[in-house]
Amino acid sequence: MTHSTRRSSQRIAISALSILSTFALPAKAEEQKFGGTLRIASLQADLDAFDPLTGYSTDSWEILRAVTRQLVTYPGSPTDIKDDTQLVPDLATSWDVSADGKTYTFHLKDDVFFSGPTERKIVASDFVYGIKRFCDPNKQVAAINYFNLAISGFKAYCEDFSKVATGDLAASKAFIDGHDIAGVSAPDEKTLVIKSDTKNYDVLNILSMNFVSPLPPEIASKYFPDSAEFRKNFPSSGPYFVESYQDGQKLILKKAKNFKAESDQARKAYVDEIVVDFTANSEDSIVQKIEAGEADLSLYLDVPPRSAIRRFQTQKQAQLHASNSGAANFITFNARPEAKSEGADALRKLEVRQALSYAVNRAHLVQIQGGPISSVPLSQIITSTILGHEPFDPYPTEGSKGDPAKAKELLAKAGYPKGLKIDAIYRTTAQFEAIAVAVKEDVAAAGIDLNLIPIPPTQWYAFIQDAKSRWDISLGSQFAPDWQGPSTRMLLGGWLNSDASPCGTGNVSSICYSNAELNTLAAEAFPSDNPGPIWAKADKIVSADLPWIPLFEKRKIALTSERITHWAWSSLAVQADITNIAVKN
């Protein structure tokens, strides 16, 4: 985020020359050819979400990048995920900021259109509708914590919307049509105004996320959010539109006829077609498809098999892409008021959470992830690419290998001298099964007995969002920064901030955590011109309190076919930027 975008009463317009300079490609990028088909093999049998309202995984964001546009965005990076930090105009051509930093007025481009079920021009009211849709009780926006604090009147609007009966599209449409959000308005077709009750240093970053995409109400209001019908009739604002969508089989995206390259400074849209195949059912089969040239890259393959990583390192280095990502895996707790099991009650005690942290062998987990190329041990909430990161370890052990004796001592102090049984859920993928087995084995030495409960990936979020689900800890929790750099709001100002995020249902990992000291520091950080030191202080306080147990920070690894002639990362997706990848025709 550039400082110029936060100066009071200053008109901001970024020239084409300066935009191009922020996306400095290697010289050979000028030689890239347009055309061809990018083929993606998915480990998961379908997309976990394909609606800008609900998509909040790195994989769904990778695909949504092709069919959505925002007010501002990031242009991608051919070098490293952490290098993709320069915001550029997207559907907005310029914007004004009020003297107090609380009001942003965006001026939209003329030559931008939807594609798919409608090909009309995109207007400012389409953004207003998209934001008003966030609170639909049938399925609310996946990161509501950002908007509760960033948009005036948003929380009150959502509280009123929650009273509307679910399962009734007409009732939802009537509410949206009949109610306004105080902080969002469209004075005319080309002007969008967004107001906040407070100054927020990261407002443009928030608006860059896929959630804030325009939608035509005459199309989107016909379907329940992220339903099969919505997916098949996706109203695209991006360079590609949905030509066909077969549940669990194939998604075909084609370049929109009315897409104008000169209107999009961020997405080159090299390929003519993007095909996602959902029929691959194992990590090994996906790697085989890539090596055989039947697929160009993968989806939902978070960590490739270790044997494949080694093979590409020694034989196909040009087809292995690795980048620091700021992403992490961690253990969360079922701290909902409804959770009354012995394990849930025990984990409400700090000594028990400390015992579990000491019992975990992080070095072992790094090893099973593929070694240093894939991850490093993590002991704090803020990861290395996020604002406020200052390395520290509140509960260190030699070589990050854990300390079972210390864990036993803490359990006894907490009232569990004979150990503790805990129900632990995990996702049934090879990566998470390996994590679950390793953690179970390592913590057993400290007297902690994990009862492993497998959950299919496609049912994961529904399971943890259901207050009636049985679990004490989750071994399937992970995150990737919503943007690189000043994205600390996501963690310390969002998921763990009880002023911004709901307890349990509505919080993406169903976290319930309240810390008045954290909330005070977050409120101090949001309007600050120098929030880094404030977040660093909050990180030390909260990491010691263990609202979750950090395990390891991940590097992103992508294996690709030899057909790819130009590679690009997306900081928002923390994955490949499929709109800036070129292939051999």
C-alpha positions as CSV (number, residue, x, y, z in Angstrom):
1,M,0.0,0.0,0.0
2,T,1.5,3.3,-1.0
3,H,1.6,6.2,1.4
4,S,0.1,8.5,-1.2
5,T,-3.2,6.7,-1.1
6,R,-3.6,7.8,2.6
7,R,-2.9,11.5,2.2
8,S,-5.8,13.7,3.0
9,S,-7.8,15.4,0.3
10,Q,-5.5,14.2,-2.5
11,R,-6.8,13.0,-5.9
12,I,-5.0,9.8,-6.8
13,A,-4.6,8.8,-10.5
14,I,-1.9,6.3,-11.4
15,S,-0.5,6.7,-15.0
16,A,-0.1,3.7,-17.3
17,L,3.7,4.3,-17.1
18,S,3.9,4.0,-13.3
19,I,1.6,1.0,-13.3
20,L,3.8,-0.8,-15.7
21,S,6.8,0.0,-13.6
22,T,5.3,-1.7,-10.6
23,F,5.0,-4.9,-12.6
24,A,8.5,-5.2,-13.9
25,L,8.7,-8.4,-15.8
26,P,11.8,-10.1,-17.1
27,A,12.8,-9.0,-20.6
28,K,11.5,-12.2,-22.1
29,A,8.0,-11.4,-20.9
30,E,7.5,-9.1,-23.9
31,E,8.0,-12.3,-26.1
32,Q,5.2,-14.2,-24.5
33,K,2.5,-15.4,-26.9
34,F,-1.2,-15.1,-26.3
35,G,-3.5,-18.1,-26.8
36,G,-3.7,-21.7,-25.8
37,T,-5.3,-23.6,-22.9
38,L,-4.1,-23.6,-19.3
39,R,-5.0,-27.0,-17.8
40,I,-5.4,-27.4,-14.1
41,A,-5.8,-30.7,-12.2
42,S,-7.7,-30.4,-8.9
43,L,-7.0,-32.7,-5.9
44,Q,-10.4,-31.8,-4.5
45,A,-13.6,-33.2,-6.3
46,D,-15.0,-29.7,-6.7
47,L,-14.4,-26.1,-5.7
48,D,-15.0,-25.4,-2.0
49,A,-16.5,-22.1,-3.1
50,F,-17.1,-20.3,-6.4
51,D,-18.8,-17.1,-5.4
52,P,-17.0,-13.9,-4.4
53,L,-19.2,-13.8,-1.3
54,T,-18.1,-17.1,0.1
55,G,-14.7,-17.9,-1.5
56,Y,-12.0,-17.7,1.1
57,S,-9.5,-20.4,0.4
58,T,-6.3,-19.8,-1.6
59,D,-7.6,-22.3,-4.2
60,S,-11.0,-20.6,-4.7
61,W,-9.3,-17.2,-4.9
62,E,-6.9,-18.6,-7.5
63,I,-9.9,-19.4,-9.8
64,L,-11.9,-16.3,-8.8
65,R,-9.0,-14.2,-10.0
66,A,-10.0,-15.0,-13.5
67,V,-13.7,-14.1,-13.3
68,T,-13.7,-11.2,-10.9
69,R,-12.3,-7.7,-10.7
70,Q,-12.2,-5.2,-7.9
71,L,-11.7,-1.5,-7.3
72,V,-8.0,-1.9,-6.8
73,T,-5.8,-5.0,-7.1
74,Y,-2.3,-6.4,-7.3
75,P,-0.7,-7.1,-10.6
76,G,1.0,-10.4,-9.7
77,S,4.7,-11.1,-9.5
78,P,7.0,-13.3,-11.6
79,T,9.6,-13.5,-8.7
80,D,8.0,-14.1,-5.3
81,I,4.6,-13.8,-3.5
82,K,6.0,-11.3,-1.1
83,D,7.0,-9.0,-4.0
84,D,3.3,-8.6,-5.1
85,T,2.5,-5.7,-2.8
86,Q,1.9,-2.7,-5.0
87,L,-1.8,-1.8,-5.4
88,V,-2.9,-0.6,-8.8
89,P,-6.2,0.6,-10.1
90,D,-8.6,-2.1,-11.4
91,L,-12.2,-1.2,-12.1
92,A,-11.5,2.2,-10.5
93,T,-9.5,4.7,-12.5
94,S,-8.8,7.0,-9.6
95,W,-10.1,7.9,-6.1
96,D,-10.2,10.7,-3.6
97,V,-9.6,10.5,0.1
98,S,-11.2,12.9,2.6
99,A,-9.1,15.1,4.9
100,D,-9.9,12.8,7.9
101,G,-9.1,9.6,6.0
102,K,-12.6,8.2,6.6
103,T,-14.2,8.6,3.2
104,Y,-13.0,7.2,-0.2
105,T,-14.7,8.2,-3.4
106,F,-13.9,6.0,-6.3
107,H,-14.3,6.9,-10.0
108,L,-15.0,3.9,-12.2
109,K,-13.7,3.1,-15.7
110,D,-16.1,3.4,-18.7
111,D,-15.0,0.5,-20.8
112,V,-15.7,-2.4,-18.4
113,F,-18.4,-5.0,-18.9
114,F,-19.8,-8.2,-17.4
115,S,-19.7,-11.4,-19.4
116,G,-21.6,-14.7,-19.2
117,P,-25.4,-14.4,-18.5
118,T,-25.2,-10.6,-19.1
119,E,-22.8,-8.4,-21.1
120,R,-23.9,-5.0,-19.8
121,K,-21.6,-2.3,-18.6
122,I,-20.4,-2.5,-14.9
123,V,-21.7,0.5,-12.9
124,A,-21.1,1.7,-9.3
125,S,-24.4,0.3,-8.0
126,D,-23.2,-3.2,-8.8
127,F,-20.6,-2.8,-6.1
128,V,-23.2,-1.5,-3.7
129,Y,-25.3,-4.6,-4.4
130,G,-22.3,-6.9,-3.9
131,I,-21.6,-5.4,-0.5
132,K,-25.3,-5.4,0.6
133,R,-25.3,-9.1,-0.3
134,F,-22.5,-9.8,2.3
135,C,-25.1,-10.2,5.1
136,D,-27.5,-12.6,3.4
137,P,-28.6,-15.0,6.2
138,N,-28.6,-17.8,3.6
139,K,-24.8,-17.5,3.4
140,Q,-22.9,-14.5,4.7
141,V,-19.5,-13.1,3.5
142,A,-16.6,-15.4,4.6
143,A,-14.6,-12.5,6.3
144,I,-17.3,-10.4,7.9
145,N,-14.8,-9.1,10.5
146,Y,-13.2,-6.8,8.0
147,F,-16.4,-5.0,7.1
148,N,-17.9,-4.8,10.6
149,L,-15.2,-2.2,11.5
150,A,-14.4,-0.7,8.1
151,I,-17.8,0.4,6.7
152,S,-20.2,2.7,8.6
153,G,-23.5,1.2,9.4
154,F,-22.5,-2.3,8.2
155,K,-22.9,-4.1,11.5
156,A,-26.4,-2.6,12.1
157,Y,-27.5,-3.5,8.6
158,C,-26.3,-7.1,9.1
159,E,-28.2,-7.4,12.4
160,D,-31.4,-6.4,10.6
161,F,-30.7,-8.7,7.7
162,S,-30.2,-11.6,10.1
163,K,-33.9,-11.4,11.0
164,V,-35.0,-12.4,7.5
165,A,-36.0,-16.0,7.0
166,T,-33.6,-18.3,5.2
167,G,-34.6,-20.3,2.2
168,D,-36.6,-17.4,0.6
169,L,-34.8,-15.6,-2.3
170,A,-37.6,-13.1,-2.6
171,A,-37.3,-12.1,1.0
172,S,-33.6,-11.6,0.7
173,K,-34.0,-9.5,-2.4
174,A,-36.7,-7.4,-0.8
175,F,-34.5,-6.7,2.2
176,I,-31.5,-5.7,0.0
177,D,-33.8,-3.5,-2.2
178,G,-35.4,-1.8,0.8
179,H,-32.4,-1.2,3.0
180,D,-29.2,0.7,2.7
181,I,-25.8,0.6,4.4
182,A,-24.9,4.1,5.6
183,G,-21.3,3.8,4.5
184,V,-21.9,2.6,0.9
185,S,-23.5,4.6,-1.9
186,A,-23.4,5.2,-5.6
187,P,-24.3,8.9,-6.4
188,D,-24.1,8.0,-10.1
189,E,-23.0,5.2,-12.4
190,K,-19.3,6.0,-12.3
191,T,-19.0,7.0,-8.6
192,L,-18.8,4.8,-5.5
193,V,-18.5,6.2,-2.0
194,I,-17.3,4.2,1.0
195,K,-17.3,5.7,4.5
196,S,-16.0,4.4,7.8
197,D,-16.5,5.7,11.3
198,T,-12.7,5.6,11.8
199,K,-9.6,6.0,9.7
200,N,-8.2,2.7,8.6
201,Y,-4.6,2.4,7.2
202,D,-5.5,-0.8,5.3
203,V,-8.9,0.2,3.7
204,L,-7.6,-0.2,0.1
205,N,-6.1,-3.6,0.9
206,I,-9.5,-4.7,2.3
207,L,-11.2,-3.5,-0.9
208,S,-8.8,-5.5,-3.0
209,M,-10.1,-8.8,-1.8
210,N,-12.4,-10.9,-4.1
211,F,-15.4,-10.3,-1.8
212,V,-15.6,-6.7,-3.0
213,S,-16.5,-7.6,-6.6
214,P,-19.4,-6.1,-8.6
215,L,-22.4,-8.3,-9.3
216,P,-25.4,-7.6,-11.5
217,P,-28.4,-7.8,-9.1
218,E,-30.7,-8.9,-12.0
219,I,-28.7,-12.1,-12.3
220,A,-27.2,-12.8,-8.8
221,S,-30.5,-12.3,-7.0
222,K,-32.1,-15.2,-8.9
223,Y,-29.8,-17.8,-7.1
224,F,-28.9,-18.8,-3.6
225,P,-25.3,-17.8,-2.8
226,D,-22.7,-20.2,-4.2
227,S,-25.4,-22.6,-5.3
228,A,-24.9,-24.9,-8.3
229,E,-27.2,-22.6,-10.3
230,F,-25.2,-19.5,-9.3
231,R,-21.9,-21.3,-10.4
232,K,-23.3,-22.3,-13.8
233,N,-24.6,-18.7,-14.3
234,F,-21.7,-16.9,-12.9
235,P,-21.8,-13.2,-13.8
236,S,-18.1,-12.5,-14.6
237,S,-16.5,-9.1,-14.2
238,G,-13.0,-10.6,-15.1
239,P,-11.3,-11.4,-18.3
240,Y,-12.8,-14.9,-18.4
241,F,-16.3,-16.2,-18.1
242,V,-17.8,-19.6,-17.3
243,E,-18.5,-21.5,-20.5
244,S,-19.5,-24.7,-18.7
245,Y,-19.5,-26.1,-15.2
246,Q,-20.1,-29.7,-14.4
247,D,-20.2,-30.4,-10.7
248,G,-17.3,-32.7,-9.7
249,Q,-16.2,-33.0,-13.3
250,K,-14.9,-29.9,-15.1
251,L,-14.9,-26.1,-15.2
252,I,-14.2,-24.4,-18.4
253,L,-13.4,-20.7,-18.5
254,K,-13.0,-18.8,-21.8
255,K,-11.8,-15.3,-22.5
256,A,-14.6,-12.8,-22.6
257,K,-15.3,-11.3,-26.0
258,N,-15.9,-7.9,-24.5
259,F,-12.8,-7.9,-22.3
260,K,-10.6,-5.0,-23.2
261,A,-6.9,-5.6,-22.4
262,E,-6.3,-1.8,-22.1
263,S,-8.8,-1.6,-19.3
264,D,-6.9,-4.1,-17.1
265,Q,-3.4,-3.2,-16.0
266,A,-3.1,-6.2,-13.7
267,R,-4.2,-9.3,-15.8
268,K,-2.5,-10.0,-19.1
269,A,-5.0,-12.8,-19.8
270,Y,-2.5,-14.7,-21.9
271,V,-4.4,-17.9,-22.5
272,D,-7.7,-18.2,-24.4
273,E,-9.1,-20.9,-22.1
274,I,-8.7,-22.3,-18.6
275,V,-9.8,-25.8,-17.9
276,V,-10.1,-27.2,-14.3
277,D,-10.3,-31.0,-14.1
278,F,-11.9,-32.3,-10.9
279,T,-11.4,-36.0,-11.6
280,A,-7.9,-36.6,-10.3
281,N,-8.2,-38.2,-6.9
282,S,-4.7,-38.4,-5.4
283,E,-1.6,-36.4,-5.0
284,D,0.4,-38.9,-7.1
285,S,-2.1,-38.9,-10.0
286,I,-1.9,-35.1,-10.2
287,V,1.9,-35.1,-10.3
288,Q,1.8,-37.8,-12.9
289,K,-0.6,-35.7,-15.1
290,I,1.8,-32.7,-14.8
291,E,4.9,-34.8,-15.6
292,A,3.1,-36.3,-18.6
293,G,2.0,-32.9,-19.9
294,E,-1.7,-33.7,-19.3
295,A,-2.0,-30.9,-16.8
296,D,0.0,-27.6,-16.4
297,L,-0.5,-27.0,-12.6
298,S,-2.5,-28.2,-9.7
299,L,-5.3,-27.0,-7.5
300,Y,-5.7,-28.0,-3.8
301,L,-2.4,-29.7,-3.8
302,D,-1.1,-27.6,-0.9
303,V,2.1,-29.7,-0.4
304,P,3.3,-32.0,-3.2
305,P,4.6,-35.4,-2.2
306,R,8.1,-35.3,-0.9
307,S,9.4,-37.7,-3.6
308,A,8.0,-35.4,-6.3
309,I,9.6,-32.3,-4.7
310,R,13.0,-34.1,-4.7
311,R,12.5,-35.3,-8.3
312,F,11.7,-31.8,-9.6
313,Q,14.6,-30.3,-7.5
314,T,17.1,-32.6,-9.2
315,Q,15.6,-33.1,-12.6
316,K,13.1,-30.3,-13.4
317,Q,14.2,-27.2,-11.5
318,A,12.6,-24.9,-14.1
319,Q,9.3,-26.5,-13.4
320,L,9.4,-26.1,-9.6
321,H,8.4,-22.7,-8.2
322,A,8.8,-22.0,-4.5
323,S,8.1,-18.8,-2.5
324,N,7.8,-17.6,1.0
325,S,4.1,-17.0,1.6
326,G,3.5,-16.0,5.2
327,A,1.0,-18.9,5.3
328,A,0.8,-21.2,8.4
329,N,-0.7,-24.3,9.9
330,F,-1.9,-24.3,13.5
331,I,-4.0,-26.1,16.1
332,T,-7.3,-24.4,17.1
333,F,-9.6,-25.1,20.0
334,N,-13.3,-25.5,20.3
335,A,-13.9,-22.7,22.8
336,R,-17.6,-22.2,21.9
337,P,-19.8,-21.9,25.0
338,E,-21.7,-25.0,23.8
339,A,-18.5,-27.1,23.9
340,K,-18.7,-29.0,27.3
341,S,-16.5,-32.0,26.9
342,E,-13.6,-32.8,29.3
343,G,-11.1,-31.9,26.6
344,A,-12.8,-28.6,25.7
345,D,-13.0,-27.6,29.4
346,A,-9.4,-28.5,30.0
347,L,-8.2,-26.4,27.1
348,R,-9.8,-23.3,28.5
349,K,-6.9,-23.4,31.0
350,L,-3.7,-21.7,29.9
351,E,-1.5,-24.4,31.5
352,V,-3.2,-27.1,29.3
353,R,-2.7,-25.1,26.2
354,Q,1.0,-24.5,27.2
355,A,1.3,-28.3,27.8
356,L,0.0,-29.0,24.3
357,S,2.4,-26.5,22.8
358,Y,5.4,-28.0,24.6
359,A,4.3,-31.5,23.6
360,V,4.2,-30.7,19.8
361,N,7.4,-31.6,17.9
362,R,7.5,-28.8,15.2
363,A,10.8,-30.1,13.7
364,H,9.0,-33.4,13.0
365,L,6.2,-31.6,11.3
366,V,8.6,-29.7,9.1
367,Q,10.3,-32.9,8.1
368,I,7.0,-34.6,7.0
369,Q,6.1,-31.5,5.0
370,G,9.2,-31.9,2.9
371,G,11.9,-30.1,4.9
372,P,13.1,-26.5,4.8
373,I,12.0,-26.0,1.1
374,S,8.4,-26.4,2.3
375,S,8.2,-25.0,5.8
376,V,9.9,-23.7,9.0
377,P,8.8,-24.1,12.7
378,L,6.5,-21.4,13.9
379,S,5.9,-20.2,17.5
380,Q,4.0,-16.9,17.1
381,I,0.8,-15.6,15.5
382,I,2.3,-13.1,13.1
383,T,4.2,-14.8,10.3
384,S,7.3,-13.5,8.5
385,T,5.7,-11.6,5.6
386,I,3.1,-9.8,7.7
387,L,3.4,-6.3,9.2
388,G,4.5,-6.3,12.9
389,H,6.5,-9.5,12.7
390,E,9.4,-9.6,15.2
391,P,10.7,-13.2,15.7
392,F,10.2,-14.6,19.2
393,D,9.3,-17.9,20.9
394,P,7.3,-17.7,24.1
395,Y,7.7,-21.4,24.8
396,P,11.0,-22.5,23.2
397,T,12.4,-26.0,23.1
398,E,15.7,-27.3,21.8
399,G,15.6,-27.6,18.0
400,S,11.8,-27.0,18.1
401,K,11.5,-30.7,19.0
402,G,9.2,-30.2,21.9
403,D,9.5,-31.0,25.6
404,P,7.3,-33.8,26.9
405,A,8.6,-33.6,30.4
406,K,7.6,-29.9,30.6
407,A,4.3,-30.7,29.1
408,K,3.6,-33.4,31.8
409,E,4.6,-30.9,34.5
410,L,2.1,-28.3,33.2
411,L,-0.7,-30.9,32.9
412,A,-0.2,-32.0,36.5
413,K,-0.3,-28.4,37.6
414,A,-3.6,-27.9,35.7
415,G,-5.1,-30.9,37.5
416,Y,-4.4,-33.7,35.0
417,P,-1.5,-35.7,36.5
418,K,-2.7,-38.9,34.7
419,G,-2.8,-37.2,31.3
420,L,-5.7,-36.0,29.1
421,K,-7.9,-37.3,26.3
422,I,-8.8,-34.9,23.5
423,D,-11.0,-35.3,20.4
424,A,-9.0,-34.0,17.4
425,I,-10.5,-33.4,13.9
426,Y,-8.4,-33.3,10.8
427,R,-9.0,-33.1,7.0
428,T,-8.7,-36.4,5.1
429,T,-6.0,-35.3,2.7
430,A,-2.5,-36.9,2.6
431,Q,-1.0,-33.6,4.1
432,F,-3.4,-33.4,7.0
433,E,-3.4,-37.1,7.7
434,A,0.4,-37.0,8.0
435,I,0.1,-34.0,10.4
436,A,-2.6,-35.7,12.5
437,V,-0.6,-38.9,12.8
438,A,2.6,-37.1,13.7
439,V,1.0,-34.9,16.3
440,K,-0.8,-37.8,17.9
441,E,2.4,-39.8,18.1
442,D,4.5,-36.9,19.5
443,V,2.0,-35.6,22.2
444,A,1.4,-39.2,23.5
445,A,4.9,-38.9,25.1
446,A,3.5,-36.1,27.2
447,G,0.4,-38.1,28.3
448,I,-2.0,-36.5,25.8
449,D,-4.2,-39.0,24.0
450,L,-5.7,-37.7,20.8
451,N,-8.8,-39.4,19.4
452,L,-8.4,-38.6,15.7
453,I,-11.7,-37.8,13.9
454,P,-11.4,-37.6,10.0
455,I,-13.5,-35.0,8.2
456,P,-13.8,-35.0,4.3
457,P,-12.4,-31.7,2.9
458,T,-15.6,-30.9,1.2
459,Q,-17.5,-31.1,4.6
460,W,-14.8,-29.3,6.6
461,Y,-16.1,-25.8,6.9
462,A,-19.7,-26.9,7.4
463,F,-18.6,-29.2,10.2
464,I,-16.6,-26.7,12.2
465,Q,-19.3,-24.0,11.7
466,D,-21.9,-26.3,13.2
467,A,-22.1,-25.7,17.0
468,K,-23.3,-29.3,17.5
469,S,-20.2,-30.8,16.0
470,R,-18.0,-32.9,18.4
471,W,-14.4,-31.9,18.6
472,D,-11.9,-30.4,21.1
473,I,-9.0,-29.4,18.8
474,S,-8.6,-29.0,15.1
475,L,-5.5,-30.3,13.4
476,G,-6.8,-29.0,10.0
477,S,-6.5,-25.2,10.6
478,Q,-4.4,-23.1,8.3
479,F,-4.3,-19.6,6.9
480,A,-2.6,-17.6,4.2
481,P,-2.4,-13.8,4.4
482,D,-5.2,-12.0,2.6
483,W,-2.5,-9.8,1.2
484,Q,1.2,-9.5,1.8
485,G,2.5,-6.9,4.2
486,P,-0.1,-4.9,6.1
487,S,-2.6,-7.8,6.5
488,T,-2.3,-8.1,10.3
489,R,-5.9,-7.1,10.7
490,M,-6.9,-10.6,9.4
491,L,-5.3,-12.2,12.5
492,L,-5.0,-9.9,15.5
493,G,-7.6,-7.4,14.3
494,G,-10.0,-10.1,12.9
495,W,-10.2,-13.7,13.8
496,L,-8.8,-13.1,17.4
497,N,-10.5,-9.7,17.9
498,S,-13.9,-10.2,19.6
499,D,-14.9,-6.6,18.7
500,A,-14.7,-7.5,15.0
501,S,-15.3,-11.2,14.7
502,P,-18.1,-13.4,15.9
503,C,-17.5,-16.4,18.3
504,G,-17.8,-19.7,16.4
505,T,-20.2,-19.6,13.5
506,G,-19.3,-16.8,11.1
507,N,-15.6,-16.9,12.1
508,V,-13.9,-18.8,9.3
509,S,-12.1,-21.2,11.7
510,S,-14.8,-21.1,14.3
511,I,-12.5,-19.5,16.8
512,C,-13.8,-18.0,20.0
513,Y,-11.3,-15.7,21.7
514,S,-11.6,-12.5,23.7
515,N,-8.7,-10.5,25.0
516,A,-9.4,-6.9,26.1
517,E,-5.8,-5.9,25.8
518,L,-5.6,-7.1,22.2
519,N,-8.8,-5.3,21.3
520,T,-7.4,-2.1,22.7
521,L,-4.2,-2.4,20.8
522,A,-6.0,-3.2,17.6
523,A,-8.3,-0.2,17.9
524,E,-5.1,1.8,18.3
525,A,-3.4,0.2,15.3
526,F,-6.2,0.6,12.7
527,P,-6.0,4.5,12.4
528,S,-2.3,4.6,13.0
529,D,0.2,5.9,10.4
530,N,2.8,3.5,12.0
531,P,0.9,0.4,13.1
532,G,3.8,-2.1,12.9
533,P,5.1,-1.6,16.5
534,I,1.6,-1.8,17.9
535,W,0.9,-5.1,16.2
536,A,4.3,-6.4,17.3
537,K,3.4,-5.6,20.9
538,A,0.0,-7.3,20.5
539,D,1.6,-10.4,18.9
540,K,3.8,-10.9,22.0
541,I,0.8,-10.7,24.3
542,V,-1.5,-12.9,22.4
543,S,1.1,-15.5,21.2
544,A,1.9,-16.2,24.9
545,D,-1.8,-16.6,25.6
546,L,-2.1,-19.3,22.9
547,P,-5.5,-18.6,21.4
548,W,-4.2,-21.2,18.9
549,I,-1.0,-23.2,18.7
550,P,1.3,-22.2,15.8
551,L,2.9,-25.2,14.1
552,F,4.9,-24.2,11.1
553,E,5.1,-21.4,8.5
554,K,4.7,-22.7,4.9
555,R,6.5,-21.9,1.7
556,K,4.3,-22.3,-1.3
557,I,5.5,-24.9,-3.8
558,A,4.1,-25.3,-7.3
559,L,5.0,-28.0,-9.8
560,T,4.2,-27.2,-13.4
561,S,4.4,-28.7,-16.8
562,E,7.1,-27.7,-19.4
563,R,4.4,-26.0,-21.4
564,I,4.4,-23.0,-19.2
565,T,6.5,-20.2,-20.7
566,H,5.8,-17.4,-18.2
567,W,5.1,-17.8,-14.5
568,A,3.5,-15.4,-12.0
569,W,2.4,-15.5,-8.4
570,S,-0.6,-13.8,-6.9
571,S,-0.3,-12.4,-3.4
572,L,-4.0,-12.5,-2.9
573,A,-4.4,-16.1,-3.8
574,V,-1.0,-17.0,-2.4
575,Q,-0.9,-19.3,-5.4
576,A,-0.3,-19.1,-9.1
577,D,-1.8,-16.0,-10.9
578,I,-3.6,-17.9,-13.7
579,T,-4.4,-14.6,-15.5
580,N,-0.6,-13.9,-15.9
581,I,0.6,-17.4,-16.9
582,A,1.5,-18.1,-20.6
583,V,1.7,-21.5,-22.2
584,K,3.1,-23.0,-25.4
585,N,0.4,-23.1,-28.1
